[in-house]
Amino acid sequence: MTRPARAFHFLLRRTVVSAIFGAVLSPAFSPALAQALPPISTDRFINDSLRAAAIADSIRRACPSISARFIVAYRKLRELEAYARAKGYSEAEAKAFVRSGRDRARLLREARAYQQAHGVVEGRKETYCALGRAEIARGSLIGQLLWSWK
């Protein structure tokens, strides 16, 4: 990878990771509404989206013929932020969720379990590539975050 490509990759990845795991949600909501909301860690759409991002990231890291579609990932991230804001989640709730080691570990465990259930064997690149290409072909959220040149 060329130096400008590495720099762009680093900047974009840092932006995406910061946005996912940082303080990105607007605090403009009623405190009473926050009391009525279930914990953000129980929201299925948010959890499914973050789990898909974790799976896509591990596939693109392990498979040399698959890369991330960073612009698509950034757009999906913005959609996720809008969803959370529309639901009424606060910046404080988002920070607490993403800083929670327990929730992060849970999402990573679930991501690994999904991969194993779909034939991924740790340390075997071809199994990651096979899953990545299958997800791309299916058009799943995981597949939308990836592209393959083989």
C-alpha positions in Angstrom: 0.0 0.0 0.0 1.4 3.4 -0.9 2.1 6.0 1.7 -0.8 8.3 0.7 -3.2 5.3 0.7 -1.9 4.2 4.2 -2.5 7.8 5.4 -6.0 7.9 4.0 -6.7 4.5 5.3 -5.5 5.5 8.8 -7.5 8.7 8.8 -10.7 7.2 7.6 -10.4 4.2 9.9 -9.7 6.5 12.8 -12.7 8.6 11.9 -15.0 5.6 11.6 -13.7 4.0 14.8 -14.0 7.3 16.7 -17.5 7.8 15.5 -18.6 4.3 16.4 -16.8 4.2 19.7 -16.8 7.9 20.6 -19.2 10.6 21.6 -21.2 11.1 18.4 -24.8 11.2 19.5 -26.6 14.4 20.1 -27.6 15.2 23.7 -30.6 17.2 22.5 -33.5 15.2 24.0 -35.8 15.1 26.9 -34.4 13.5 30.1 -37.8 12.0 30.7 -37.6 10.3 27.3 -34.2 8.8 28.3 -35.8 7.2 31.4 -38.4 5.4 29.1 -35.8 4.0 26.7 -34.4 0.5 27.2 -30.6 0.5 27.6 -28.7 1.2 24.4 -26.9 -2.1 24.8 -30.2 -3.9 24.3 -31.1 -2.2 21.0 -31.0 -4.9 18.4 -30.3 -2.7 15.4 -27.3 -0.9 17.1 -25.9 -4.2 18.3 -26.4 -6.0 14.9 -24.7 -3.0 13.1 -21.7 -2.9 15.4 -21.3 -6.7 15.3 -21.4 -6.6 11.4 -18.7 -4.0 11.4 -16.6 -6.1 13.7 -17.0 -9.1 11.5 -16.2 -7.2 8.3 -13.1 -5.7 10.0 -11.8 -9.1 11.0 -12.4 -10.5 7.5 -10.6 -7.6 5.7 -7.7 -7.9 8.1 -7.3 -11.7 7.6 -8.1 -12.0 3.9 -5.6 -10.4 1.5 -8.0 -10.2 -1.4 -10.8 -8.4 0.5 -10.8 -4.8 1.6 -13.1 -2.5 3.4 -15.5 -0.1 1.6 -14.7 2.8 3.9 -17.0 5.3 2.3 -19.9 2.9 2.6 -18.9 2.2 6.2 -18.8 5.9 7.0 -22.3 6.3 5.4 -23.6 3.3 7.4 -22.1 4.9 10.5 -24.0 8.1 9.9 -27.2 6.2 9.4 -26.6 4.4 12.7 -26.0 7.7 14.5 -29.2 9.1 13.0 -31.1 6.0 14.2 -29.8 6.4 17.7 -30.6 10.1 17.8 -34.1 9.4 16.5 -34.6 6.8 19.2 -33.6 9.4 21.8 -30.4 8.0 23.1 -28.1 10.6 24.6 -24.4 11.2 24.2 -23.8 10.0 27.7 -25.6 6.7 27.0 -23.6 6.2 23.9 -20.3 7.0 25.7 -21.2 4.6 28.5 -22.1 1.8 26.0 -18.9 2.1 23.9 -16.7 2.4 26.9 -18.2 -0.6 28.5 -15.6 -3.4 28.3 -18.3 -5.9 29.0 -20.4 -4.8 26.0 -17.4 -4.6 23.7 -16.3 -8.0 24.7 -19.8 -9.4 24.2 -20.0 -8.0 20.7 -16.6 -9.5 19.8 -17.6 -12.9 21.2 -20.8 -12.8 19.2 -18.8 -11.8 16.1 -16.4 -14.7 16.6 -19.3 -17.1 17.1 -20.9 -16.0 13.9 -17.7 -16.5 12.0 -17.1 -19.9 13.5 -20.7 -20.9 12.7 -20.0 -19.9 9.1 -16.8 -21.9 8.7 -14.1 -19.5 9.7 -11.1 -21.2 11.3 -8.8 -18.8 13.1 -5.4 -18.6 11.4 -6.7 -19.9 8.1 -7.0 -17.0 5.7 -9.0 -18.8 3.1 -11.9 -19.4 5.5 -12.1 -15.7 6.2 -12.0 -15.0 2.4 -14.8 -17.6 1.8 -17.0 -16.0 4.4 -16.3 -12.5 3.0 -17.1 -13.4 -0.5 -20.3 -15.2 0.6 -21.4 -12.1 2.6 -20.6 -9.9 -0.4 -22.7 -12.2 -2.7 -25.6 -12.2 -0.2 -25.5 -8.4 0.0 -25.6 -8.6 3.8 -24.5 -5.6 5.9 -21.2 -7.4 6.4 -20.9 -7.8 2.6 -21.8 -4.2 1.9 -18.8 -3.1 4.0 -16.4 -5.2 2.0 -15.2 -5.6 -1.6 -13.1 -8.4 -3.2 -10.9 -8.2 -6.2 -10.8 -12.0 -6.7 
